Amino acid sequence: MQVNNEQHTLANKTFDEIAVGDSASLTRTLMPEDVKLFAIMTGDFNPSGAAQQYSESGMFREVIAHGMWSGSLISTLLGTQFPGPGTILVDQALHFARPVTIGDIITITVTTKQKFERNKHVLFDCVCINQENLTVVHGTVEVLAPTEKISYLRHTHMPEVRIDDKLERFDRMLAQVKGLEPIPTAVAHPCDHESLRGPVMAFQAGIIEPILVGPESKIRAVAEEFSIDLSGIRIVNAAHSHDSAAMAVSMVRTGDAEALMKGSLHTDELMGEVVSRANGLRTNRRISHVFLMSVPTYHRPLLITDAAINIAPTLEDKVDIIQNAIDLAHVIGIPEPKVAILSAVETVNPKIESTLHAAALCKMADRGQITGGILDGPLAFDNAVSIVAAKTKGIKSAVAGNAEILVVPDLESGNMVAKQLEYLANALTAGIVLGTRVPIVLTSRADTAETRTASCVIAALIAHAKRNAASAAS
């Protein structure tokens, strides 16, 4: 007798209904999330299963399932299908013949071997085979079979479980600059815990060579209070925050630094020095800001612009804002980024200026005034990031549902989108200013050291791209 594992009603087989030779099967595919969830639930963080880097150097050269993952599926089959609800596991003897690796399709089968009338126990042969018909687990299990009929509706929709390892995403970001030479970076006024720990973390990771510009006594006091090691890090004394900003920008102009990083001072203080026509870091491009975000619920990196510099950008401003973001996308390895120009609606409406801007910008891209990306707009946020939403509204677009750059109408809307993703969706965030002579790490004073370090990664990639371009030109 084969038991259908797709039934919507859970109904058991009582001891009296079970016959020797009856069997049931269950099939599952091992996913990476299964290994992590099993480790979290059991506390078994055996690195052969939980850690990719260890498993690649171990016996099996790849991530394998915990042995009892297969064993738990045997229990699942017994408890939900055959005999079903009311079954109690009494004993088991399992032999693990070969490893189960990510992507393996495992079929578990239990077959009635023997019944014991005196205590209502049933002995089952059990076997788990993979997609190549090779046995991975075999043995026997003994259960106390149910003696009363039980039947109820199966829960067909289980809650979605998502594994979000932010540290893993952070490590992947740091890996992008592995082996690259650290970039000299002037850090303006790092005079609180996170603004000092960020550049020090980036220094220890080999991303930057920070030059701490600010009141030396205050910097050292913060380092001592929070046990931050400043060994090997240069400090340039400055009188106050405004002086720190001026000196840090000056170090970039003289070539002592190839990147600039905001510390604990106000953004206006730093950017005031940056945009100074006499001594600043302007280029022929409009200066703009990009949030680069790794969002666990989205399948692509997201670049959001501009949410920190341009309050109400004009159409002309947005040309540079988009081009800056496209150029950054190229640097981080996106050869032809998909650019969604956001509005509240996805149709052109003369009463909504952002839709007019979107239409004009797309046509400008068609005419070669914006290059290197695929533009579409206006698009509402849902259409930009959800292919389902786009299809529902009949939007046919190479960008909709797969956007990598989100161009927001103004600073307010962009800042809200970025902060919502960071605080509600647990996005890993980096912030960078573009359109200047060098990349500028510009983060909020509330941002963590990890966010600041991630931003240093982006600054380092841009600085190395500039070096390579200069080398190629010469």
C-alpha positions as CSV (number, residue, x, y, z in Angstrom):
1,M,0.0,0.0,0.0
2,Q,1.4,3.4,-1.0
3,V,0.4,6.5,1.0
4,N,-0.1,9.7,-1.0
5,N,2.0,12.4,0.6
6,E,0.1,15.2,-1.2
7,Q,-3.2,14.6,0.6
8,H,-4.8,17.6,2.3
9,T,-6.2,15.5,5.1
10,L,-3.9,13.9,7.7
11,A,-5.4,10.5,8.5
12,N,-3.5,7.8,10.4
13,K,-3.4,4.0,10.1
14,T,-4.1,2.3,13.3
15,F,-2.1,-0.7,14.5
16,D,-4.9,-3.0,13.4
17,E,-5.0,-1.5,9.9
18,I,-1.2,-1.8,9.3
19,A,-0.1,-4.9,7.4
20,V,3.4,-6.3,7.0
21,G,4.7,-5.0,3.6
22,D,2.8,-1.7,3.7
23,S,5.0,1.3,2.8
24,A,5.1,5.0,2.3
25,S,7.5,7.5,0.8
26,L,8.5,11.2,1.1
27,T,10.8,13.2,-1.1
28,R,12.8,16.3,-0.2
29,T,15.6,18.4,-1.7
30,L,18.4,19.6,0.5
31,M,18.7,23.4,0.3
32,P,21.3,25.7,1.8
33,E,18.7,27.1,4.2
34,D,18.0,23.6,5.5
35,V,21.5,23.2,6.7
36,K,21.5,26.6,8.4
37,L,18.1,26.0,10.0
38,F,19.0,22.6,11.3
39,A,22.1,24.1,12.9
40,I,20.2,26.9,14.5
41,M,17.5,24.6,15.8
42,T,19.9,22.0,17.2
43,G,22.9,24.1,18.1
44,D,25.0,21.7,16.0
45,F,27.4,24.1,14.2
46,N,29.7,21.3,13.0
47,P,31.8,23.3,10.4
48,S,31.6,20.5,7.8
49,G,27.9,21.4,7.4
50,A,27.7,25.0,8.5
51,A,30.8,26.6,7.2
52,Q,31.5,26.7,3.4
53,Q,35.2,27.5,3.8
54,Y,35.8,24.6,6.2
55,S,33.8,22.1,4.1
56,E,35.8,22.9,1.0
57,S,38.9,21.8,2.8
58,G,37.4,18.8,4.5
59,M,36.7,15.1,3.6
60,F,33.8,15.8,1.3
61,R,34.9,19.1,-0.3
62,E,31.4,20.6,-0.1
63,V,28.7,21.5,2.4
64,I,26.9,18.4,3.7
65,A,23.7,17.9,5.6
66,H,23.8,17.0,9.3
67,G,23.2,13.2,9.5
68,M,20.1,13.6,11.5
69,W,18.5,15.9,8.8
70,S,17.8,12.6,6.9
71,G,16.8,11.0,10.2
72,S,14.3,13.8,10.9
73,L,12.7,13.2,7.6
74,I,12.1,9.6,8.6
75,S,10.4,10.9,11.7
76,T,8.3,13.3,9.6
77,L,7.2,10.5,7.3
78,L,6.2,8.3,10.3
79,G,4.4,11.1,12.2
80,T,2.5,12.7,9.3
81,Q,1.8,9.9,6.8
82,F,2.4,6.4,7.9
83,P,1.3,5.4,10.5
84,G,0.5,9.1,10.8
85,P,-0.8,11.2,13.7
86,G,-0.5,9.6,17.1
87,T,2.6,7.7,16.2
88,I,5.4,7.7,18.9
89,L,9.0,6.9,18.0
90,V,10.4,4.3,20.4
91,D,13.7,3.1,19.0
92,Q,15.9,3.5,15.9
93,A,19.1,2.0,14.4
94,L,20.3,4.0,11.4
95,H,23.4,3.6,9.2
96,F,24.7,6.6,7.3
97,A,26.2,5.2,4.1
98,R,27.1,8.4,2.3
99,P,26.8,12.2,2.7
100,V,23.9,14.3,1.5
101,T,25.0,17.5,-0.2
102,I,23.3,20.7,-1.3
103,G,20.8,20.0,-4.1
104,D,20.5,16.3,-3.4
105,I,17.0,14.9,-3.9
106,I,16.3,12.4,-1.1
107,T,13.5,9.9,-1.2
108,I,12.6,8.3,2.2
109,T,10.7,5.0,2.3
110,V,9.5,3.1,5.3
111,T,8.2,-0.4,5.0
112,T,6.4,-2.5,7.7
113,K,8.7,-5.3,8.8
114,Q,7.1,-6.7,11.9
115,K,4.2,-6.1,14.3
116,F,4.1,-6.8,18.1
117,E,0.6,-7.4,19.3
118,R,1.5,-7.4,23.0
119,N,2.5,-3.7,23.1
120,K,1.2,-2.4,19.7
121,H,4.7,-1.7,18.5
122,V,5.6,-1.8,14.8
123,L,9.1,-2.3,13.3
124,F,9.8,-0.6,10.0
125,D,12.6,-1.0,7.5
126,C,13.7,2.5,6.3
127,V,15.9,3.6,3.5
128,C,16.8,7.0,2.1
129,I,18.1,7.2,-1.5
130,N,19.4,10.1,-3.5
131,Q,18.6,11.2,-7.1
132,E,21.2,8.7,-8.4
133,N,19.4,5.9,-6.7
134,L,22.3,5.5,-4.2
135,T,21.5,4.7,-0.5
136,V,22.5,7.4,1.9
137,V,20.7,6.1,5.0
138,H,19.3,2.8,5.9
139,G,18.2,0.9,9.1
140,T,15.1,0.2,11.2
141,V,12.8,2.2,13.4
142,E,10.3,1.0,16.0
143,V,7.2,3.0,16.9
144,L,4.2,2.8,19.2
145,A,1.4,2.8,16.6
146,P,-1.8,4.7,17.2
147,T,-4.8,2.6,18.2
148,E,-7.5,5.2,17.5
149,K,-8.4,6.8,14.2
150,I,-7.2,10.5,13.9
151,S,-8.1,12.7,11.0
152,Y,-7.7,16.4,10.5
153,L,-7.0,18.9,7.8
154,R,-3.3,19.3,6.9
155,H,-1.9,22.9,7.0
156,T,-1.1,23.4,3.4
157,H,0.6,26.7,3.9
158,M,3.5,26.8,6.3
159,P,5.0,30.1,7.4
160,E,7.9,31.2,5.3
161,V,11.2,31.0,7.0
162,R,14.0,33.2,5.7
163,I,17.6,32.9,6.8
164,D,19.3,36.3,6.8
165,D,23.0,36.2,7.7
166,K,24.0,39.9,7.6
167,L,27.5,39.1,8.7
168,E,27.8,36.7,5.7
169,R,26.7,39.5,3.4
170,F,29.2,41.9,5.0
171,D,32.0,39.4,4.5
172,R,31.1,39.0,0.9
173,M,31.3,42.7,0.4
174,L,34.7,42.9,2.1
175,A,35.9,40.1,-0.2
176,Q,35.5,42.4,-3.2
177,V,38.7,44.3,-2.2
178,K,40.7,41.3,-1.0
179,G,44.2,41.6,-2.4
180,L,43.9,45.2,-3.4
181,E,46.3,47.9,-2.0
182,P,44.7,49.9,0.9
183,I,43.6,53.4,-0.2
184,P,44.9,56.4,1.7
185,T,41.7,58.0,3.2
186,A,41.3,61.3,5.1
187,V,38.8,60.8,7.9
188,A,37.3,64.1,9.0
189,H,36.6,64.4,12.7
190,P,36.2,60.8,13.9
191,C,35.4,61.8,17.5
192,D,32.8,59.3,18.6
193,H,32.7,55.5,19.0
194,E,31.2,54.4,15.7
195,S,32.9,57.1,13.5
196,L,36.3,56.0,14.9
197,R,35.7,52.3,14.9
198,G,34.6,52.3,11.3
199,P,37.8,53.5,9.7
200,V,39.8,51.4,12.2
201,M,37.8,48.3,11.1
202,A,38.5,49.1,7.5
203,F,42.2,49.6,8.3
204,Q,42.4,46.2,10.0
205,A,40.6,44.6,7.0
206,G,43.2,46.1,4.7
207,I,40.7,48.3,2.8
208,I,42.1,51.8,3.6
209,E,45.0,53.5,5.2
210,P,43.1,56.0,7.4
211,I,44.5,59.5,8.2
212,L,42.5,60.6,11.2
213,V,42.0,64.4,11.0
214,G,40.6,66.0,14.2
215,P,41.4,67.0,17.8
216,E,44.1,64.4,18.7
217,S,43.3,64.5,22.4
218,K,39.6,63.8,21.7
219,I,40.3,61.0,19.2
220,R,42.7,59.3,21.6
221,A,40.2,59.7,24.5
222,V,37.5,57.9,22.5
223,A,40.0,55.2,21.5
224,E,40.9,54.6,25.1
225,E,37.3,54.6,26.3
226,F,36.2,52.0,23.8
227,S,39.5,50.0,23.6
228,I,40.1,50.9,19.9
229,D,43.7,50.1,18.8
230,L,45.2,53.0,16.9
231,S,48.5,51.4,16.3
232,G,49.9,52.2,12.9
233,I,47.3,54.9,12.2
234,R,48.3,58.5,11.5
235,I,46.6,61.3,13.3
236,V,46.6,64.9,12.0
237,N,45.6,67.3,14.8
238,A,42.8,69.9,14.0
239,A,41.3,72.4,16.3
240,H,37.6,71.6,15.8
241,S,35.1,70.0,13.4
242,H,35.2,72.7,10.8
243,D,39.0,72.8,10.8
244,S,38.9,69.0,10.5
245,A,36.8,69.2,7.3
246,A,39.0,71.8,5.8
247,M,42.2,70.0,6.5
248,A,40.8,66.6,5.3
249,V,39.7,68.2,2.0
250,S,43.1,69.9,1.6
251,M,44.8,66.5,2.0
252,V,42.8,65.2,-0.9
253,R,43.6,68.2,-3.1
254,T,47.4,67.8,-2.4
255,G,47.3,64.0,-3.2
256,D,48.0,62.8,0.3
257,A,44.6,61.0,0.3
258,E,42.6,59.3,-2.5
259,A,39.4,59.2,-0.6
260,L,37.5,61.2,2.0
261,M,35.4,59.9,4.9
262,K,33.0,61.7,7.1
263,G,33.4,61.2,10.9
264,S,31.1,62.6,13.6
265,L,30.7,66.1,12.2
266,H,27.6,67.4,10.5
267,T,27.2,66.6,6.7
268,D,26.9,70.3,6.0
269,E,30.3,71.1,7.5
270,L,32.1,68.5,5.4
271,M,30.2,69.1,2.2
272,G,30.6,72.9,2.6
273,E,34.3,72.3,2.1
274,V,33.8,69.8,-0.6
275,V,31.7,72.1,-2.8
276,S,33.9,75.2,-2.3
277,R,34.7,76.6,-5.7
278,A,38.0,77.8,-4.5
279,N,39.4,74.9,-2.5
280,G,36.8,72.1,-2.9
281,L,36.6,68.8,-4.9
282,R,34.2,69.7,-7.6
283,T,34.3,68.3,-11.1
284,N,32.2,69.1,-14.2
285,R,29.6,66.6,-12.9
286,R,26.8,67.3,-10.5
287,I,27.7,65.9,-7.0
288,S,25.3,63.2,-5.9
289,H,25.0,60.5,-3.3
290,V,24.3,56.7,-3.7
291,F,23.1,54.3,-1.1
292,L,24.4,50.8,-2.2
293,M,22.2,48.3,-0.4
294,S,22.2,44.5,0.0
295,V,18.6,43.7,0.8
296,P,18.0,40.1,1.9
297,T,14.5,40.1,0.3
298,Y,15.7,41.2,-3.1
299,H,17.7,39.2,-5.7
300,R,20.0,42.0,-6.9
301,P,22.1,44.8,-5.4
302,L,20.2,48.1,-5.1
303,L,21.7,51.5,-5.7
304,I,19.4,54.3,-4.5
305,T,20.1,57.9,-5.6
306,D,19.9,60.7,-4.6
307,A,18.9,60.5,-0.9
308,A,21.4,62.7,0.8
309,I,22.8,65.6,-1.3
310,N,20.3,67.0,-3.9
311,I,17.1,68.1,-2.2
312,A,14.9,68.7,-5.3
313,P,17.0,67.9,-8.3
314,T,16.1,69.4,-11.7
315,L,15.9,67.4,-14.9
316,E,19.5,68.5,-15.7
317,D,20.7,67.4,-12.2
318,K,19.1,64.0,-12.7
319,V,21.1,63.4,-15.8
320,D,24.3,63.6,-13.8
321,I,22.8,61.8,-10.8
322,I,21.9,58.8,-13.1
323,Q,25.2,58.8,-14.9
324,N,27.1,58.9,-11.6
325,A,25.1,55.8,-10.4
326,I,25.6,54.0,-13.7
327,D,29.4,54.6,-13.5
328,L,29.4,53.2,-10.0
329,A,27.5,50.1,-11.1
330,H,30.1,49.5,-13.7
331,V,32.8,49.7,-11.0
332,I,31.1,47.1,-8.7
333,G,30.7,44.7,-11.6
334,I,27.2,45.4,-13.1
335,P,28.0,45.9,-16.8
336,E,24.6,47.3,-17.9
337,P,22.6,48.3,-14.9
338,K,18.8,48.5,-15.1
339,V,17.7,51.9,-14.0
340,A,14.2,52.5,-12.7
341,I,13.1,56.2,-12.5
342,L,10.6,56.2,-9.7
343,S,7.4,58.1,-9.2
344,A,4.1,57.4,-7.5
345,V,2.6,56.1,-10.7
346,E,3.8,54.3,-13.8
347,T,2.2,56.5,-16.4
348,V,3.1,60.0,-17.5
349,N,1.0,62.6,-15.7
350,P,1.5,66.3,-16.5
351,K,0.5,67.1,-12.9
352,I,3.3,65.0,-11.5
353,E,6.7,66.5,-12.4
354,S,8.6,63.3,-11.6
355,T,6.7,61.4,-14.4
356,L,7.7,64.1,-16.9
357,H,11.3,63.9,-15.8
358,A,11.2,60.1,-16.2
359,A,9.9,60.3,-19.7
360,A,12.4,62.9,-20.7
361,L,15.3,61.0,-19.1
362,C,14.4,57.8,-20.9
363,K,14.4,59.6,-24.2
364,M,17.7,61.3,-23.4
365,A,19.1,57.8,-22.8
366,D,17.8,56.8,-26.3
367,R,19.6,59.8,-27.7
368,G,22.9,58.9,-26.0
369,Q,22.8,61.7,-23.4
370,I,22.9,59.1,-20.7
371,T,25.0,56.0,-21.4
372,G,25.9,52.6,-20.0
373,G,22.5,51.5,-18.6
374,I,19.0,50.6,-19.5
375,L,16.5,53.2,-18.3
376,D,12.7,52.9,-17.8
377,G,10.2,55.1,-16.1
378,P,8.1,56.4,-14.6
379,L,7.8,53.3,-12.5
380,A,6.2,53.0,-9.1
381,F,8.4,51.3,-6.4
382,D,6.4,48.0,-6.6
383,N,6.8,47.8,-10.3
384,A,10.5,48.5,-10.1
385,V,11.3,45.7,-7.7
386,S,8.5,43.1,-8.3
387,I,8.0,41.3,-11.5
388,V,4.6,40.1,-10.3
389,A,3.4,43.7,-9.7
390,A,4.7,44.7,-13.1
391,K,2.9,41.9,-14.8
392,T,-0.3,42.6,-12.9
393,K,-0.3,46.1,-14.3
394,G,0.7,45.0,-17.8
395,I,4.1,46.7,-17.8
396,K,6.5,45.1,-20.3
397,S,10.0,46.3,-19.4
398,A,13.5,45.0,-19.2
399,V,13.8,47.0,-16.0
400,A,10.6,46.4,-14.1
401,G,11.0,43.8,-11.4
402,N,14.8,43.7,-11.9
403,A,15.9,47.2,-11.2
404,E,19.4,47.7,-9.9
405,I,19.4,51.5,-9.7
406,L,16.4,53.4,-8.2
407,V,16.3,57.0,-9.1
408,V,14.1,58.8,-6.6
409,P,12.2,62.0,-7.3
410,D,13.7,64.0,-4.4
411,L,15.8,63.7,-1.3
412,E,12.9,63.1,1.1
413,S,11.4,60.2,-0.8
414,G,14.9,58.6,-1.3
415,N,15.9,59.0,2.3
416,M,12.7,57.3,3.4
417,V,13.1,54.4,1.0
418,A,16.7,53.8,2.0
419,K,16.1,54.1,5.8
420,Q,13.1,51.8,5.5
421,L,15.1,49.1,3.8
422,E,17.9,49.5,6.3
423,Y,15.8,49.4,9.5
424,L,12.8,47.3,8.4
425,A,14.3,45.0,5.8
426,N,17.8,44.6,7.5
427,A,19.6,45.8,4.4
428,L,23.4,46.1,4.6
429,T,24.1,49.7,3.6
430,A,27.0,51.6,2.2
431,G,26.9,55.4,1.4
432,I,29.1,57.1,-1.1
433,V,29.3,60.6,-2.7
434,L,30.1,60.7,-6.4
435,G,30.8,63.5,-9.0
436,T,33.8,64.7,-6.9
437,R,37.5,64.3,-7.5
438,V,37.6,61.3,-5.1
439,P,35.0,59.1,-3.6
440,I,33.6,60.4,-0.3
441,V,32.3,58.0,2.3
442,L,29.2,59.8,3.6
443,T,27.2,58.0,6.2
444,S,24.7,59.1,8.9
445,R,26.1,59.8,12.4
446,A,23.7,57.0,13.6
447,D,25.3,54.4,11.2
448,T,27.3,51.6,12.6
449,A,31.0,50.9,12.1
450,E,30.0,48.0,9.8
451,T,28.1,50.4,7.5
452,R,31.1,52.7,7.5
453,T,33.4,49.9,6.7
454,A,31.1,48.6,3.9
455,S,31.2,52.2,2.5
456,C,35.0,52.1,2.6
457,V,34.9,49.0,0.3
458,I,33.0,51.0,-2.3
459,A,35.3,54.0,-2.0
460,A,38.3,51.7,-2.4
461,L,36.8,50.1,-5.5
462,I,36.2,53.5,-7.1
463,A,39.7,54.7,-6.2
464,H,41.3,51.6,-7.8
465,A,39.2,52.1,-10.9
466,K,40.5,55.7,-11.1
467,R,44.0,54.4,-10.8
468,N,43.5,51.9,-13.5
469,A,41.9,54.5,-15.8
470,A,44.8,56.9,-15.2
471,S,47.3,54.1,-15.9
472,A,45.6,53.1,-19.1
473,A,45.4,56.7,-20.3
474,S,49.2,57.1,-19.8
